[in-house]
């Protein structure tokens, strides 16, 4: 979903545009009577709203941990299957395996998985997974989906899969907040990839194998959660 401002702000902007249109027709002594004219007006307003709200900026709505003031972050590991393997197919493959060999089986199946990495804004030669601030007017999953769409231009029509069993999230140090950050991450099986997206002018994206991702990811904690997801077989949930 494309991100928009608050309903109140959007209402104010709509009123402003309506005032401009009224002034135009008043001073030009014309009226928007034809269906075609009214359609053009609505389309123009729609494109204006979308283009002026491509991505959220600022931290006025940012969530922080009440106890330690850590900034709360939401993000995803977008992934796809290179050979279209589903959970049912994976279950058929491993149903005869014992618990002792589950980890090995998952490792073999993970070779059919690709993950999407994006370039870091400050270090374009480094890679990251899409993530960003969890804001007050959204759930953590909504924040994760929004950030992924804004930064990577991909989305999913299926439920997200939580990665960490630690409900408190993953804590890491950050230059953007002296108290550090707490991240909540999900796996996202990509069902739609846009050619144009909010941050396509400042980021590149790349589909890579899990092993390749471990080589190019900038932050160790991202490598750790990728490892956790792979070992636990979460890509096939």
Backbone bond lengths (Angstrom), bond angles and torsions (degrees), N, CA, C in turn:
res aa  C-N    CA-C-N  psi(-1)  N-CA   C-N-CA  omega(-1)  CA-C   N-CA-C  phi
1 X - - - 1.456 - - 1.505 109.67 -
2 X 1.341 117.39 142.87 1.451 120.30 176.05 1.514 108.11 -78.25
3 X 1.314 115.62 142.86 1.442 121.66 -175.93 1.524 110.48 -85.85
4 X 1.327 117.48 134.32 1.461 121.62 176.01 1.507 109.34 -123.30
5 X 1.323 116.29 167.33 1.452 121.07 178.33 1.503 109.91 -75.65
6 X 1.321 117.02 -177.34 1.459 121.66 -178.99 1.513 110.48 -62.82
7 X 1.337 116.21 159.53 1.463 120.67 -178.32 1.528 110.64 -61.65
8 X 1.334 115.94 -37.28 1.464 118.97 -179.37 1.527 110.97 -64.62
9 X 1.336 116.44 -45.24 1.462 119.95 179.90 1.517 110.67 -63.83
10 X 1.333 117.36 -41.94 1.457 121.13 -179.86 1.519 110.38 -63.60
11 X 1.361 117.14 -37.58 1.452 120.92 178.60 1.522 110.78 -64.20
12 X 1.342 115.63 -42.30 1.462 120.07 178.63 1.524 111.00 -63.25
13 X 1.342 116.36 -40.39 1.462 120.25 179.93 1.519 110.53 -67.33
14 X 1.339 117.22 -38.51 1.462 121.06 178.16 1.523 110.10 -62.07
15 X 1.352 116.15 -42.30 1.456 120.49 179.68 1.527 110.69 -63.93
16 X 1.331 115.90 -39.38 1.460 120.85 179.70 1.525 110.60 -62.92
17 X 1.349 116.52 -46.77 1.462 120.36 179.97 1.520 110.55 -64.79
18 X 1.332 116.77 -39.91 1.465 119.93 178.25 1.525 110.70 -60.29
19 X 1.342 115.87 -40.27 1.478 120.11 178.35 1.527 110.97 -62.75
20 X 1.328 116.99 -41.85 1.462 120.33 178.22 1.523 111.45 -62.27
21 X 1.322 116.15 -43.59 1.465 120.19 179.94 1.527 110.98 -64.02
22 X 1.344 116.07 -41.93 1.459 120.12 179.34 1.531 110.01 -61.30
23 X 1.343 116.37 -44.43 1.467 120.42 -180.00 1.512 110.81 -61.96
24 X 1.329 116.53 -40.19 1.464 120.50 -179.39 1.523 110.75 -61.21
25 X 1.326 116.45 -50.48 1.460 119.57 -177.24 1.532 111.67 -68.35
26 X 1.356 117.03 -31.43 1.459 120.53 179.19 1.524 111.01 -67.19
27 X 1.338 115.74 -47.51 1.467 119.44 -176.39 1.529 112.70 -75.55
28 X 1.307 117.78 -24.13 1.467 119.80 179.12 1.521 111.52 -94.74
29 X 1.347 114.83 -0.08 1.465 121.05 177.93 1.527 111.94 56.08
30 X 1.358 115.48 40.76 1.458 120.22 177.06 1.513 109.18 -125.26
31 X 1.302 115.09 163.78 1.457 120.12 179.80 1.530 109.68 -130.68
32 X 1.356 116.50 139.82 1.479 119.83 179.97 1.520 111.12 -80.88
33 X 1.353 114.99 65.67 1.455 118.49 -172.85 1.512 113.41 -85.29
34 X 1.322 117.05 -31.23 1.460 118.27 -175.27 1.523 111.19 -76.97
35 X 1.324 115.82 149.72 1.461 121.15 177.83 1.517 111.17 -61.08
36 X 1.337 116.16 -38.57 1.461 120.52 -179.64 1.529 110.69 -63.44
37 X 1.341 116.83 -42.71 1.468 120.46 179.63 1.514 110.97 -62.85
38 X 1.332 115.92 -45.54 1.467 119.41 -179.87 1.520 110.81 -63.79
39 X 1.327 117.00 -36.24 1.466 120.96 178.56 1.519 111.14 -64.43
40 X 1.346 116.47 -43.73 1.465 120.43 178.19 1.526 110.96 -60.63
41 X 1.330 115.72 -40.44 1.465 119.91 -179.74 1.524 110.61 -62.49
42 X 1.334 116.44 -46.13 1.466 120.45 -179.22 1.522 111.34 -64.40
43 X 1.332 116.91 -42.11 1.464 120.16 179.16 1.523 111.04 -64.28
44 X 1.328 116.35 -42.68 1.462 119.80 -179.96 1.515 111.18 -62.64
45 X 1.329 116.15 -42.07 1.458 119.76 178.88 1.529 110.76 -65.37
46 X 1.326 116.12 -39.95 1.462 119.74 179.71 1.509 111.99 -62.55
47 X 1.354 116.12 -45.57 1.466 119.42 178.53 1.522 111.49 -64.79
48 X 1.324 116.67 -34.90 1.474 119.83 179.13 1.523 110.45 -65.07
49 X 1.325 116.59 -44.59 1.463 120.33 179.61 1.516 110.69 -61.83
50 X 1.346 117.00 -46.97 1.458 120.21 -177.74 1.519 111.66 -64.25
51 X 1.322 117.91 -42.89 1.456 120.41 -176.74 1.514 112.21 -70.67
52 X 1.339 117.79 -24.94 1.453 119.68 -177.65 1.521 111.94 -92.98
53 X 1.335 117.41 2.11 1.459 120.60 -179.57 1.522 110.63 -136.54
54 X 1.305 116.45 44.98 1.454 119.96 -176.88 1.516 112.88 -65.00
55 X 1.325 117.91 -42.02 1.456 121.05 -177.09 1.513 109.31 -149.23
56 X 1.308 115.18 148.34 1.455 119.33 178.66 1.521 110.08 -73.18
57 X 1.318 115.61 141.49 1.461 120.67 176.01 1.520 108.90 -131.76
58 X 1.344 116.39 160.95 1.456 119.91 -179.74 1.519 111.94 81.10
59 X 1.321 115.26 171.49 1.473 119.69 -176.14 1.524 112.75 -129.07
60 X 1.315 117.06 26.97 1.467 119.36 -178.95 1.519 111.84 -65.82
61 X 1.350 117.48 -25.63 1.465 121.67 -179.61 1.527 112.15 -106.65
62 X 1.317 117.33 10.76 1.458 121.87 -175.70 1.530 111.86 -65.46
63 X 1.333 115.93 137.58 1.464 121.63 174.33 1.526 109.81 -87.05
64 X 1.342 115.29 142.93 1.460 122.05 174.29 1.519 108.79 -131.24
65 X 1.322 115.34 150.29 1.458 120.70 175.69 1.522 108.87 -65.01
66 X 1.343 116.88 129.48 1.465 120.87 -176.33 1.524 112.76 -64.24
67 X 1.326 117.10 -30.50 1.460 120.34 -174.51 1.523 112.96 -84.55
68 X 1.329 117.32 -49.81 1.468 119.36 -173.58 1.525 114.14 -115.35
69 X 1.329 116.64 5.86 1.466 122.17 176.06 1.533 114.20 61.86
70 X 1.321 115.71 22.33 1.459 118.27 174.27 1.528 109.95 -70.85
71 X 1.328 115.82 143.03 1.456 120.59 177.20 1.519 108.90 -73.93
72 X 1.339 117.32 133.27 1.462 121.75 -178.46 1.527 109.82 -92.09
73 X 1.330 114.67 128.42 1.458 122.88 -174.35 1.530 109.78 -120.08
74 X 1.333 116.20 146.33 1.469 121.56 174.93 1.522 108.55 -129.98
75 X 1.331 115.79 141.56 1.455 118.77 179.73 1.515 111.78 -162.75
76 X 1.319 115.68 179.04 1.463 120.60 -178.98 1.524 111.00 -138.73
77 X 1.317 113.86 161.53 1.457 121.98 163.15 1.528 105.44 -107.40
78 X 1.327 117.98 99.06 1.469 119.62 178.18 1.534 109.06 -70.45
79 X 1.333 116.87 139.25 1.464 118.90 -179.34 1.519 111.01 -145.84
80 X 1.327 114.67 165.29 1.458 122.14 175.15 1.522 108.08 -150.05
81 X 1.332 116.29 161.24 1.460 121.69 177.01 1.528 108.70 -96.90
82 X 1.323 115.94 132.15 1.460 119.52 -179.59 1.516 112.19 -75.57
83 X 1.353 116.40 -21.36 1.468 119.46 178.90 1.517 111.54 -124.47
84 X 1.329 116.03 19.70 1.451 120.96 172.82 1.513 115.33 68.81
85 X 1.329 117.33 27.39 1.463 119.11 -177.34 1.518 110.60 -74.03
86 X 1.327 117.12 129.37 1.453 122.69 178.67 1.515 109.67 -104.91
87 X 1.313 115.45 175.22 1.464 119.97 179.07 1.530 110.30 -61.16
88 X 1.335 117.67 -40.32 1.460 120.86 -179.42 1.528 111.11 -62.17
89 X 1.336 115.62 -41.85 1.461 120.01 178.36 1.521 111.18 -66.34
90 X 1.337 115.21 -39.73 1.453 119.40 178.73 1.525 110.83 -66.53
91 X 1.351 117.48 -40.30 1.462 121.07 178.73 1.520 110.97 -61.75
92 X 1.334 116.01 -38.38 1.455 120.23 178.98 1.529 110.38 -64.46
93 X 1.335 115.10 -34.81 1.457 119.93 -178.94 1.519 112.47 -69.94
94 X 1.334 116.27 -38.93 1.467 119.67 -170.42 1.532 114.53 -107.63
95 X 1.326 119.26 2.62 1.452 120.18 -172.85 1.523 113.40 -63.34
96 X 1.342 117.09 -22.85 1.450 120.26 179.98 1.530 112.34 -94.58
97 X 1.347 116.08 -4.27 1.456 119.42 -178.80 1.521 110.83 -78.61
98 X 1.296 116.27 148.01 1.463 121.35 176.52 1.510 109.60 -83.10
99 X 1.343 116.72 166.66 1.463 121.34 179.94 1.522 110.77 -61.65
100 X 1.301 117.42 -29.34 1.469 120.96 -177.48 1.519 112.59 -67.42
101 X 1.321 116.94 -23.77 1.469 119.63 -177.28 1.521 112.46 -106.88
102 X 1.336 117.48 5.55 1.465 120.63 -176.92 1.517 111.67 -60.63
103 X 1.347 117.14 -43.67 1.462 120.36 -178.23 1.521 110.68 -62.20
104 X 1.331 117.18 -42.35 1.452 121.06 179.92 1.522 110.62 -65.11
105 X 1.340 116.10 -40.82 1.464 120.69 179.62 1.518 110.98 -63.09
106 X 1.356 116.03 -43.80 1.455 120.08 178.29 1.517 110.98 -59.45
107 X 1.334 116.10 -41.71 1.457 120.73 -179.76 1.522 111.14 -59.41
108 X 1.345 116.78 -42.01 1.457 120.47 179.77 1.524 111.01 -66.71
109 X 1.333 117.41 -43.31 1.453 120.74 -179.11 1.517 112.41 -67.83
110 X 1.338 116.39 -29.19 1.455 119.74 -179.99 1.523 112.28 -64.28
111 X 1.312 117.93 -14.75 1.463 120.16 176.96 1.524 110.94 -67.83
112 X 1.330 117.40 -15.11 1.463 121.79 177.86 1.526 112.22 -91.84
113 X 1.337 116.81 6.44 1.463 122.16 -175.49 1.528 110.48 -108.33
114 X 1.318 115.95 136.22 1.459 121.95 169.61 1.517 109.07 -118.84
115 X 1.323 116.62 143.08 1.463 121.38 177.52 1.531 108.86 -116.15
116 X 1.325 114.90 154.21 1.460 120.39 -177.81 1.523 109.65 -100.55
117 X 1.322 116.48 121.36 1.465 121.12 175.88 1.523 108.80 -112.48
118 X 1.333 115.30 154.36 1.458 121.09 -179.55 1.520 109.34 -126.75
119 X 1.318 116.60 157.48 1.457 120.48 178.91 1.526 110.22 -74.12
120 X 1.328 115.64 148.13 1.463 121.57 176.92 1.531 109.02 -79.95
121 X 1.305 117.03 145.20 1.460 120.35 -175.86 1.529 111.73 -67.31
122 X 1.327 116.88 -42.79 1.465 120.00 -177.25 1.528 112.39 -83.51
123 X 1.325 117.23 -25.37 1.464 121.12 179.24 1.523 108.30 -131.74
124 X 1.332 117.05 84.86 1.474 121.29 -174.11 1.517 114.73 -59.23
125 X 1.339 117.76 -19.97 1.464 119.48 179.50 1.521 112.01 -82.81
126 X 1.340 117.21 -9.70 1.460 122.29 178.62 1.524 110.04 -98.59
127 X 1.341 115.23 159.82 1.462 120.03 -177.08 1.526 111.52 -121.04
128 X 1.328 114.24 155.67 1.456 121.71 -178.50 1.522 108.52 -148.13
129 X 1.327 116.40 171.97 1.449 121.47 167.73 1.529 107.60 -98.17
130 X 1.331 118.49 151.13 1.467 120.05 -179.59 1.527 111.90 -63.12
131 X 1.313 115.20 133.29 1.469 120.65 -179.69 1.523 108.47 -161.28
132 X 1.328 116.06 165.83 1.457 120.38 177.64 1.510 110.83 178.94
133 X 1.325 115.10 -176.62 1.456 120.41 -175.08 1.520 113.94 -66.23
134 X 1.322 114.79 135.91 1.468 122.62 173.20 1.521 106.99 -85.13
135 X 1.326 117.09 120.49 1.449 120.75 -172.70 1.528 112.79 -102.54
136 X 1.331 115.40 166.28 1.457 122.07 -169.53 1.522 114.23 -67.09
137 X 1.325 117.15 -26.96 1.464 120.15 -173.79 1.526 113.34 -97.03
138 X 1.339 117.45 21.07 1.463 120.06 -177.94 1.526 110.89 -147.07
139 X 1.325 115.70 157.70 1.460 120.73 172.41 1.519 108.94 -78.32
140 X 1.327 116.15 168.04 1.456 119.04 -178.84 1.534 111.23 -64.66
141 X 1.338 117.59 -35.68 1.461 120.02 178.15 1.527 111.20 -69.12
142 X 1.331 116.85 -38.92 1.464 119.89 176.98 1.528 110.55 -62.63
143 X 1.330 116.32 -39.65 1.467 120.43 178.29 1.522 110.64 -64.33
144 X 1.333 116.64 -42.72 1.466 120.83 -179.89 1.529 110.73 -63.14
145 X 1.318 117.21 -43.07 1.468 120.91 178.82 1.531 110.78 -65.22
146 X 1.329 116.49 -43.38 1.467 120.43 -178.67 1.527 111.09 -62.16
147 X 1.333 116.30 -49.11 1.460 119.96 -178.93 1.532 111.33 -61.52
148 X 1.321 116.13 -37.83 1.470 120.08 -179.51 1.522 110.64 -66.79
149 X 1.315 116.97 -40.49 1.463 120.34 178.58 1.525 110.83 -67.75
150 X 1.334 116.67 -42.08 1.459 120.10 -178.49 1.529 111.93 -66.36
151 X 1.335 116.73 -44.86 1.456 120.76 -172.37 1.523 113.90 -88.31
152 X 1.340 116.82 -31.78 1.470 120.04 -174.84 1.518 114.23 -118.19
153 X 1.320 118.54 -14.13 1.459 120.54 177.44 1.513 114.71 71.88
154 X 1.341 116.91 27.17 1.464 120.47 178.16 1.528 109.29 -127.57
155 X 1.331 114.96 156.67 1.459 120.92 179.55 1.519 109.49 -147.47
156 X 1.326 115.00 174.95 1.465 119.62 -177.40 1.515 110.66 -142.52
157 X 1.327 115.52 140.94 1.458 121.51 177.63 1.523 111.48 -95.41
158 X 1.327 116.70 3.37 1.472 120.65 -179.00 1.522 109.10 -115.41
159 X 1.350 117.28 160.48 1.465 120.28 -178.03 1.532 112.92 -60.38
160 X 1.323 115.68 148.11 1.451 121.17 175.23 1.529 109.74 -77.59
161 X 1.331 115.50 155.77 1.467 121.24 -179.06 1.524 108.81 -113.97
162 X 1.345 118.65 114.29 1.471 119.78 177.88 1.526 110.00 -61.48
163 X 1.320 116.69 139.47 1.456 119.99 -177.39 1.523 112.34 -91.16
164 X 1.320 116.19 -52.98 1.461 118.87 -173.48 1.523 111.52 -87.48
165 X 1.332 115.77 139.92 1.464 120.54 175.38 1.522 110.44 -79.23
166 X 1.320 117.08 -9.22 1.459 122.24 178.16 1.522 108.94 -83.72
167 X 1.336 116.96 107.18 1.462 120.57 -176.48 1.526 112.00 -66.55
168 X 1.329 116.27 -15.12 1.457 119.33 178.78 1.505 113.29 -79.35
169 X 1.337 117.80 -5.86 1.450 121.46 178.88 1.516 113.33 86.36
170 X 1.310 115.60 -178.48 1.464 122.40 -179.03 1.521 108.90 -103.25
171 X 1.303 116.83 121.21 1.463 120.60 -178.83 1.527 110.79 -92.41
172 X 1.326 115.66 137.33 1.458 120.01 176.97 1.523 109.54 -150.97
173 X 1.312 115.46 158.70 1.460 120.89 -179.30 1.525 109.51 -84.32
174 X 1.325 115.87 148.50 1.459 120.47 -177.62 1.522 110.77 -147.52
175 X 1.323 115.93 139.27 1.457 120.67 176.88 1.525 111.41 -70.01
176 X 1.335 116.59 -21.33 1.463 120.09 -177.41 1.524 112.79 -76.54
177 X 1.346 117.13 -17.32 1.457 120.71 179.72 1.525 108.70 -146.22
178 X 1.334 118.36 117.04 1.467 121.30 -176.62 1.525 113.88 -57.25
179 X 1.331 116.88 -27.27 1.464 120.83 -178.56 1.528 112.06 -84.80
180 X 1.326 116.77 -7.66 1.459 120.40 -179.31 1.515 112.50 92.13
181 X 1.328 116.03 -175.90 1.464 121.99 -177.29 1.530 110.53 -132.74
182 X 1.315 115.00 156.82 1.456 122.43 172.62 1.522 107.86 -123.75
183 X 1.332 116.22 118.97 1.466 120.95 -174.83 1.523 112.01 -104.76
184 X 1.315 115.33 139.77 1.470 122.83 173.49 1.527 106.50 -115.27
185 X 1.343 115.58 116.34 1.462 120.12 -172.90 1.521 112.01 -118.16
186 X 1.347 114.06 149.82 1.454 122.51 -179.18 1.523 109.53 -134.38
187 X 1.322 115.12 155.26 1.458 120.24 166.09 1.516 107.73 -85.93
188 X 1.326 116.43 137.96 1.463 121.49 176.99 1.519 109.19 -126.14
189 X 1.322 116.44 112.59 1.460 119.51 174.01 1.522 108.25 -78.53
190 X 1.316 116.61 113.29 1.464 122.22 -172.64 1.516 110.76 -71.54
191 X 1.333 115.31 128.39 1.463 120.79 175.50 1.526 111.85 -116.10
192 X 1.342 116.89 -10.65 1.458 119.77 178.78 1.525 109.41 -147.70
193 X 1.314 116.01 134.07 1.466 121.97 178.63 1.516 108.86 -128.16
194 X 1.336 116.59 120.94 1.459 122.07 -178.66 1.520 110.78 -88.09
195 X 1.316 116.05 145.28 1.463 120.96 176.44 1.524 111.13 -75.48
196 X 1.326 116.34 -31.97 1.462 121.87 177.28 1.524 108.25 -119.78
197 X 1.330 116.03 139.88 1.469 119.00 177.88 1.521 109.25 -148.70
198 X 1.335 115.89 172.75 1.464 121.56 -169.25 1.518 113.17 -56.35
199 X 1.325 118.58 -40.42 1.463 121.41 -174.39 1.529 112.69 -112.48
200 X 1.312 116.86 27.57 1.471 118.96 -177.87 1.525 113.07 -69.11
201 X 1.328 117.34 -16.74 1.464 119.81 179.14 1.524 112.52 -82.85
202 X 1.336 117.46 -14.78 1.468 120.18 -176.97 1.524 112.58 -122.22
203 X 1.322 117.84 -3.15 1.466 120.45 -179.78 1.525 110.57 -135.06
204 X 1.319 114.69 149.39 1.462 120.80 167.95 1.522 107.79 -112.91
205 X 1.321 116.40 154.77 1.464 120.35 178.80 1.519 108.62 -125.78
206 X 1.323 115.26 155.24 1.457 119.07 -173.75 1.531 109.74 -153.71
207 X 1.328 116.24 129.57 1.458 121.17 174.11 1.528 108.56 -85.48
208 X 1.330 116.63 126.41 1.468 121.21 -177.59 1.525 109.50 -138.26
209 X 1.316 115.77 163.07 1.457 120.53 174.28 1.523 109.55 -71.24
210 X 1.322 116.52 164.53 1.461 120.35 178.29 1.525 110.62 -60.95
211 X 1.316 117.01 -42.31 1.465 120.36 179.99 1.521 111.14 -64.77
212 X 1.315 117.25 -40.19 1.463 120.47 178.60 1.531 110.50 -65.67
213 X 1.320 116.30 -38.15 1.466 120.57 179.52 1.526 111.22 -60.18
214 X 1.320 116.07 -37.95 1.466 119.42 179.46 1.527 111.42 -63.85
215 X 1.312 116.61 -27.76 1.464 120.53 179.83 1.521 112.37 -78.35
216 X 1.334 117.06 -34.48 1.464 119.66 -171.45 1.526 114.02 -99.75
217 X 1.328 118.60 -15.86 1.461 120.24 -179.34 1.527 110.56 -65.30
218 X 1.306 115.19 137.32 1.464 121.09 -176.72 1.527 111.81 -74.96
219 X 1.334 117.06 -42.23 1.464 121.09 -171.02 1.527 112.29 -101.94
220 X 1.321 115.35 134.65 1.457 120.95 -177.46 1.525 111.73 -62.73
221 X 1.331 117.77 -38.09 1.459 119.27 -176.80 1.527 111.42 -64.51
222 X 1.338 117.32 -27.83 1.463 119.62 175.84 1.524 110.62 -71.44
223 X 1.320 116.19 -37.83 1.464 119.54 175.60 1.523 110.11 -63.02
224 X 1.332 116.48 -37.81 1.469 121.33 -178.90 1.532 111.89 -65.23
225 X 1.345 116.90 -44.35 1.465 117.79 -179.00 1.525 111.12 -72.00
226 X 1.329 117.12 -29.28 1.462 120.07 174.57 1.527 109.60 -65.44
227 X 1.313 116.16 -42.64 1.464 121.12 176.41 1.520 111.13 -60.49
228 X 1.339 115.66 -44.62 1.465 120.29 -179.66 1.520 111.25 -60.06
229 X 1.320 116.61 -45.10 1.463 120.85 -179.99 1.524 111.37 -63.32
230 X 1.331 116.27 -40.31 1.465 120.49 -178.82 1.526 111.29 -68.72
231 X 1.322 117.21 -45.57 1.468 121.26 -177.18 1.527 111.42 -65.95
232 X 1.321 116.70 -37.29 1.462 120.83 -178.63 1.526 113.16 -82.98
233 X 1.326 116.51 -3.30 1.464 119.79 179.13 1.514 113.83 69.67
234 X 1.331 117.47 28.04 1.473 121.00 -174.90 1.519 112.36 -69.08
235 X 1.332 118.35 -22.56 1.466 119.02 179.76 1.523 111.93 -64.95
236 X 1.322 117.42 -16.32 1.454 120.97 -177.59 1.520 113.36 -108.54
237 X 1.333 116.21 13.94 1.463 119.82 179.09 1.531 110.61 -70.80
